Amino acid sequence: MKLCKNWRLLIAIIAFSGFVAATVATVFLFLDKKKKDEEDLEHYLDCSIQ
């Protein structure tokens, strides 16, 4: 019975770690895309003014 609980705990920890890693990766990708979009917009505006 105790071994079964240990396995459940281990699986829960692994699943939670995967969730945290996916969340962090999503945030970094979102911020990187936002920064790139802002740079592209700035470049477009600079070129359209000239």
N, CA, C and O atoms as a Tinker XYZ file with bonds, in Angstrom:
   200  protein
     1  N      0.825000   -1.193000    0.000000    73     2
     2  CA     0.000000    0.000000    0.000000    64     1     3
     3  C      0.870000    1.258000    0.000000    63     2     4     5
     4  O      0.589000    2.208000   -0.731000    81     3
     5  N      1.928000    1.265000    0.821000    73     3     6
     6  CA     2.802000    2.435000    0.896000    64     5     7
     7  C      3.544000    2.639000   -0.418000    63     6     8     9
     8  O      3.729000    3.775000   -0.853000    81     7
     9  N      3.970000    1.552000   -1.055000    73     7    10
    10  CA     4.662000    1.643000   -2.340000    64     9    11
    11  C      3.756000    2.269000   -3.393000    63    10    12    13
    12  O      4.224000    3.050000   -4.221000    81    11
    13  N      2.503000    1.947000   -3.374000    73    11    14
    14  CA     1.543000    2.508000   -4.320000    64    13    15
    15  C      1.425000    4.017000   -4.130000    63    14    16    17
    16  O      1.342000    4.757000   -5.110000    81    15
    17  N      1.417000    4.474000   -2.897000    73    15    18
    18  CA     1.332000    5.908000   -2.622000    64    17    19
    19  C      2.599000    6.626000   -3.092000    63    18    20    21
    20  O      2.536000    7.749000   -3.592000    81    19
    21  N      3.752000    5.964000   -2.925000    73    19    22
    22  CA     5.008000    6.569000   -3.371000    64    21    23
    23  C      5.019000    6.751000   -4.888000    63    22    24    25
    24  O      5.482000    7.775000   -5.389000    81    23
    25  N      4.511000    5.761000   -5.614000    73    23    26
    26  CA     4.453000    5.863000   -7.068000    64    25    27
    27  C      3.516000    6.974000   -7.495000    63    26    28    29
    28  O      3.814000    7.714000   -8.432000    81    27
    29  N      2.395000    7.098000   -6.822000    73    27    30
    30  CA     1.443000    8.171000   -7.148000    64    29    31
    31  C      2.072000    9.536000   -6.902000    63    30    32    33
    32  O      1.901000   10.462000   -7.695000    81    31
    33  N      2.793000    9.650000   -5.806000    73    31    34
    34  CA     3.467000   10.908000   -5.492000    64    33    35
    35  C      4.523000   11.229000   -6.540000    63    34    36    37
    36  O      4.625000   12.370000   -6.990000    81    35
    37  N      5.300000   10.241000   -6.925000    73    35    38
    38  CA     6.336000   10.429000   -7.942000    64    37    39
    39  C      5.719000   10.863000   -9.270000    63    38    40    41
    40  O      6.221000   11.784000   -9.914000    81    39
    41  N      4.654000   10.219000   -9.675000    73    39    42
    42  CA     3.980000   10.585000  -10.929000    64    41    43
    43  C      3.417000   11.996000  -10.834000    63    42    44    45
    44  O      3.492000   12.756000  -11.799000    81    43
    45  N      2.860000   12.353000   -9.692000    73    43    46
    46  CA     2.319000   13.699000   -9.511000    64    45    47
    47  C      3.430000   14.747000   -9.588000    63    46    48    49
    48  O      3.241000   15.802000  -10.195000    81    47
    49  N      4.571000   14.473000   -8.988000    73    47    50
    50  CA     5.695000   15.407000   -9.033000    64    49    51
    51  C      6.204000   15.574000  -10.464000    63    50    52    53
    52  O      6.486000   16.692000  -10.896000    81    51
    53  N      6.320000   14.497000  -11.181000    73    51    54
    54  CA     6.778000   14.555000  -12.575000    64    53    55
    55  C      5.783000   15.328000  -13.433000    63    54    56    57
    56  O      6.182000   16.149000  -14.258000    81    55
    57  N      4.495000   15.069000  -13.242000    73    55    58
    58  CA     3.470000   15.780000  -14.012000    64    57    59
    59  C      3.489000   17.271000  -13.688000    63    58    60    61
    60  O      3.376000   18.102000  -14.590000    81    59
    61  N      3.630000   17.611000  -12.428000    73    59    62
    62  CA     3.677000   19.018000  -12.033000    64    61    63
    63  C      4.918000   19.701000  -12.603000    63    62    64    65
    64  O      4.848000   20.847000  -13.046000    81    63
    65  N      6.042000   19.007000  -12.594000    73    63    66
    66  CA     7.271000   19.565000  -13.169000    64    65    67
    67  C      7.097000   19.828000  -14.662000    63    66    68    69
    68  O      7.544000   20.858000  -15.168000    81    67
    69  N      6.462000   18.919000  -15.354000    73    67    70
    70  CA     6.185000   19.117000  -16.784000    64    69    71
    71  C      5.275000   20.304000  -17.018000    63    70    72    73
    72  O      5.473000   21.072000  -17.959000    81    71
    73  N      4.273000   20.453000  -16.158000    73    71    74
    74  CA     3.361000   21.587000  -16.260000    64    73    75
    75  C      4.107000   22.901000  -16.064000    63    74    76    77
    76  O      3.896000   23.850000  -16.819000    81    75
    77  N      4.966000   22.964000  -15.070000    73    75    78
    78  CA     5.735000   24.185000  -14.800000    64    77    79
    79  C      6.668000   24.487000  -15.969000    63    78    80    81
    80  O      6.768000   25.637000  -16.398000    81    79
    81  N      7.343000   23.480000  -16.482000    73    79    82
    82  CA     8.261000   23.689000  -17.607000    64    81    83
    83  C      7.513000   24.181000  -18.844000    63    82    84    85
    84  O      7.997000   25.071000  -19.543000    81    83
    85  N      6.360000   23.623000  -19.118000    73    83    86
    86  CA     5.572000   24.058000  -20.275000    64    85    87
    87  C      5.086000   25.492000  -20.095000    63    86    88    89
    88  O      5.070000   26.265000  -21.052000    81    87
    89  N      4.695000   25.845000  -18.895000    73    87    90
    90  CA     4.227000   27.204000  -18.626000    64    89    91
    91  C      5.359000   28.211000  -18.807000    63    90    92    93
    92  O      5.169000   29.257000  -19.428000    81    91
    93  N      6.519000   27.901000  -18.273000    73    91    94
    94  CA     7.674000   28.803000  -18.409000    64    93    95
    95  C      8.055000   28.959000  -19.881000    63    94    96    97
    96  O      8.324000   30.070000  -20.339000    81    95
    97  N      8.077000   27.863000  -20.613000    73    95    98
    98  CA     8.426000   27.930000  -22.034000    64    97    99
    99  C      7.409000   28.768000  -22.803000    63    98   100   101
   100  O      7.785000   29.544000  -23.681000    81    99
   101  N      6.141000   28.620000  -22.488000    73    99   102
   102  CA     5.103000   29.399000  -23.157000    64   101   103
   103  C      5.261000   30.888000  -22.881000    63   102   104   105
   104  O      5.114000   31.707000  -23.788000    81   103
   105  N      5.555000   31.236000  -21.648000    73   103   106
   106  CA     5.740000   32.650000  -21.295000    64   105   107
   107  C      6.932000   33.229000  -22.042000    63   106   108   109
   108  O      6.841000   34.326000  -22.592000    81   107
   109  N      8.042000   32.512000  -22.070000    73   107   110
   110  CA     9.222000   33.017000  -22.778000    64   109   111
   111  C      8.961000   33.160000  -24.270000    63   110   112   113
   112  O      9.384000   34.147000  -24.873000    81   111
   113  N      8.274000   32.200000  -24.879000    73   111   114
   114  CA     7.965000   32.296000  -26.304000    64   113   115
   115  C      7.032000   33.467000  -26.584000    63   114   116   117
   116  O      7.199000   34.176000  -27.577000    81   115
   117  N      6.051000   33.669000  -25.711000    73   115   118
   118  CA     5.122000   34.784000  -25.884000    64   117   119
   119  C      5.854000   36.120000  -25.804000    63   118   120   121
   120  O      5.637000   37.002000  -26.635000    81   119
   121  N      6.720000   36.267000  -24.807000    73   119   122
   122  CA     7.454000   37.525000  -24.647000    64   121   123
   123  C      8.405000   37.766000  -25.814000    63   122   124   125
   124  O      8.558000   38.898000  -26.272000    81   123
   125  N      9.043000   36.700000  -26.292000    73   123   126
   126  CA     9.956000   36.836000  -27.429000    64   125   127
   127  C      9.199000   37.252000  -28.685000    63   126   128   129
   128  O      9.662000   38.109000  -29.438000    81   127
   129  N      8.038000   36.649000  -28.911000    73   127   130
   130  CA     7.232000   37.001000  -30.082000    64   129   131
   131  C      6.736000   38.437000  -29.976000    63   130   132   133
   132  O      6.718000   39.161000  -30.972000    81   131
   133  N      6.335000   38.857000  -28.781000    73   131   134
   134  CA     5.864000   40.229000  -28.587000    64   133   135
   135  C      6.985000   41.219000  -28.888000    63   134   136   137
   136  O      6.757000   42.239000  -29.538000    81   135
   137  N      8.193000   40.921000  -28.417000    73   135   138
   138  CA     9.338000   41.794000  -28.669000    64   137   139
   139  C      9.640000   41.866000  -30.167000    63   138   140   141
   140  O      9.917000   42.944000  -30.693000    81   139
   141  N      9.587000   40.731000  -30.850000    73   139   142
   142  CA     9.860000   40.697000  -32.286000    64   141   143
   143  C      8.803000   41.485000  -33.045000    63   142   144   145
   144  O      9.131000   42.224000  -33.973000    81   143
   145  N      7.543000   41.335000  -32.663000    73   143   146
   146  CA     6.476000   42.084000  -33.322000    64   145   147
   147  C      6.657000   43.586000  -33.142000    63   146   148   149
   148  O      6.425000   44.357000  -34.073000    81   147
   149  N      7.071000   44.005000  -31.944000    73   147   150
   150  CA     7.303000   45.427000  -31.702000    64   149   151
   151  C      8.461000   45.950000  -32.542000    63   150   152   153
   152  O      8.404000   47.066000  -33.058000    81   151
   153  N      9.517000   45.141000  -32.680000    73   151   154
   154  CA    10.652000   45.547000  -33.501000    64   153   155
   155  C     10.246000   45.641000  -34.969000    63   154   156   157
   156  O     10.647000   46.573000  -35.666000    81   155
   157  N      9.452000   44.681000  -35.440000    73   155   158
   158  CA     8.984000   44.723000  -36.824000    64   157   159
   159  C      8.106000   45.953000  -37.069000    63   158   160   161
   160  O      8.223000   46.609000  -38.105000    81   159
   161  N      7.240000   46.256000  -36.126000    73   159   162
   162  CA     6.382000   47.433000  -36.266000    64   161   163
   163  C      7.209000   48.712000  -36.288000    63   162   164   165
   164  O      6.950000   49.610000  -37.089000    81   163
   165  N      8.200000   48.794000  -35.413000    73   163   166
   166  CA     9.065000   49.974000  -35.377000    64   165   167
   167  C      9.821000   50.124000  -36.695000    63   166   168   169
   168  O      9.942000   51.233000  -37.216000    81   167
   169  N     10.324000   49.027000  -37.232000    73   167   170
   170  CA    11.037000   49.055000  -38.508000    64   169   171
   171  C     10.089000   49.494000  -39.630000    63   170   172   173
   172  O     10.459000   50.308000  -40.478000    81   171
   173  N      8.886000   48.960000  -39.630000    73   171   174
   174  CA     7.902000   49.325000  -40.651000    64   173   175
   175  C      7.571000   50.811000  -40.581000    63   174   176   177
   176  O      7.500000   51.487000  -41.607000    81   175
   177  N      7.370000   51.317000  -39.368000    73   175   178
   178  CA     7.049000   52.737000  -39.217000    64   177   179
   179  C      8.212000   53.616000  -39.637000    63   178   180   181
   180  O      8.002000   54.649000  -40.273000    81   179
   181  N      9.427000   53.233000  -39.297000    73   179   182
   182  CA    10.598000   54.002000  -39.716000    64   181   183
   183  C     10.719000   54.042000  -41.239000    63   182   184   185
   184  O     11.015000   55.084000  -41.824000    81   183
   185  N     10.489000   52.908000  -41.861000    73   183   186
   186  CA    10.604000   52.843000  -43.328000    64   185   187
   187  C      9.473000   53.601000  -44.005000    63   186   188   189
   188  O      9.687000   54.207000  -45.055000    81   187
   189  N      8.281000   53.583000  -43.433000    73   187   190
   190  CA     7.163000   54.250000  -44.085000    64   189   191
   191  C      7.261000   55.758000  -43.955000    63   190   192   193
   192  O      6.713000   56.480000  -44.788000    81   191
   193  N      7.953000   56.259000  -42.924000    73   191   194
   194  CA     8.118000   57.696000  -42.764000    64   193   195
   195  C      9.083000   58.246000  -43.809000    63   194   196   197
   196  O      8.901000   59.358000  -44.304000    81   195
   197  N     10.095000   57.478000  -44.138000    73   195   198
   198  CA    11.127000   57.950000  -45.084000    64   197   199
   199  C     10.657000   57.931000  -46.499000    63   198   200
   200  O     11.408000   58.298000  -47.404000    81   199
